[in-house]
Amino acid sequence: MSTEPTEVHAEHGEHEGMTRKRILRVFLILLGITCIEFIIALAIVPSHPDFAHTWANPIYIVLTLAKAFYIVAFFMHLKFEKPSLIYSIIVPILFIIGLILVLTNESHHWITLRM
């Protein structure tokens, strides 16, 4: 009649959650991405102004999206959910982002027509 703790935890494999090692790894990845952003903002952009207009903003956007992915996937536990739940969250967000981009492009067209 002895119940071992390993048997109880083995049944909950789908809710494995975060271990300290995984939290530290994700923290170091987020820290590394943030350091890269700071190096670009404080060292590269002031010394090369043309780099800021062509490459800095797209790099910031990609790095920020990578940080958002890690935060949502690991700290909000979306990585450990079923794929159908993940798709039901991600797909509408992608459509909303696409709509915002299309509307922004359209607004620039209407602004140039008014001039």
Residue pairs with C-beta under 8 A, 6 or more apart in sequence:
14 80
15 80
16 80
17 77
17 80
18 26
18 74
18 75
18 77
22 74
23 74
26 70
26 74
26 75
29 70
30 67
30 70
30 71
33 63
33 66
33 67
34 67
36 63
37 60
37 63
37 64
40 56
40 59
40 60
41 56
41 60
44 51
44 56
45 51
45 52
45 56
72 78
73 79
78 85
78 86
78 89
